[in-house]
């Protein structure tokens, strides 16, 4: 495993474990399966584990696994304050105490303000005394480093970097988002201020691995370096010295083993001009097929009308990359075969989802496009047939 330093010179593994996507069983994280995967990553040198208050069951599962294996003192735990749930100064302490209890620990190594949207959100927290609270927690050792996670444009990101003496930050960044989100300019700005930068969505919710256009796969196959799409995405990030740690939501031993191996073989200067040209070509191929830039992060959920927004967009994008039948089949399975339909046509354009979308997608409008494209006669007939079968 390769490592990069935080502001205090502590070694952080360049591969971090994102705990949002644990495999689930009975609606809860499959702790036994996750334990095997986490411990394989730990033995491979991973020492940074990221979770959040709102990831269902994630903090508790991680806490149980860490305690069970006695590894708390040799890893870093990162979790996040759900500031959007804060209604009073007392709520800050309440949520923090609950997180400590879930994680079975007396301190958090990397504590983030979760998904700060702009400086107004930070000013609101300041009005609740968040700066004094952070100072007190750092003095007591209950919080070792304070930072924020962010989805959005470069300018606002840079203003947030300057709004407080942060210890680190986290951004969405990958070869598709080089010039969107905080982007390379935001990355360099934060690093120039001395902030370690943690990376989320390195594979854009799996889109840089699964269902890539045939043109993109052909480009990878034609290159002299025989790497998987995931390896290319990770190496592109680790090629940049400003990147401290890259999170991966690993939920199989095979994924852990490949990512650990890649992290052990990657670093600054690993990619040459021909490699970078390849990835520029892949970006063009992907952009030519994708209609909605949804990463599947799920921040738009739950929908008050039960629309499966990420599922709808995934099927819609497949219409343009994999063809009509594959797209319709996926859409039918993720909307009509459920007990309660989750189709795009149930959208009432309330706009709640749009407010929370990190990608700034006009979700209600795009759902109209999904409905027009995928809810044609074939879909309606099949959906009606399913309804009739259920009656009997």
HUPEPE-V23686 format. One line per field, one symbol per residue. ss: DSSP state (2 for helix, 1 for strand, 0 for the rest). phi: phi as a letter, one per 20 degrees, with the letter a starting at -180 (. if undefined). burial: # if it has 9 or more other ideal C-beta (glycine too) atoms within 8 Angstrom, else .. A space follows every 10 residues. Layout:
# HUPEPE-V23686
ss: ???
phi: ???
burial: ???
This chain:
# HUPEPE-V23686
ss: 0011100000 1110111122 2001100110 2222222222 2220000111 0000000222 2222222220 0222011111 1022200022 2222222222 2220000111 1111110022 2222222002 2222222222 0011111111 0002222222 2200000111 1100000000 0022222222 2200011111 0000000000 0002222222 2200000022 2222222200 0011111100 0022222222 2222000000 0022222222 2222222000 0000000000 0000000022 2222222222 2002222222 2222200000 0002220000 0222220000 0022222222 2222002222 2222222222 20
phi: .ecceefenf edffddeeef dgfcbmncgf fffffgffff fffeofcccd bagefgmfgf ffgfffffdm dgfdcdddbc ffffefdbgf fgfffffffg ffelbdbdfc ddfflfeaff fffffffenf ffffgfffff nfcebdbbdb cqffffgfff gefaefeabc cfaafedgcc lfmfffgfff ffenefdedd lfdlmnfece lfggfffffg feffeedfgf fffffgfffd ffeebdecee cbfffgffff ffffdcrfnf ddfffffgff ffgfffffdf dceeemfnff eeefdmfeff ffffffffge dcofffffff fffeceeegd gcfffefdlf ngfffdffem fffgffffff gfeddegfff ffffffffff fd
burial: #######... .######### .###...### #.######## ##.####### ###.#.#### #######.#. .#..###### ###..#.... ###.##.### .##.#.#### ######.##. ##.###.### ..##..##.. .######### ##.#.##### #....##### ########.. ####.##### #...###### #####.###. .##..##.## ..#...#.## ########## .#######.# #...###### .###.#...# ....##.##. ###.##..## .#.####.## #.#..##### #########. #....###.# ##.###.#.. ####.##... ..##..##.. #.##.##### #.###...## .##..#.... ..
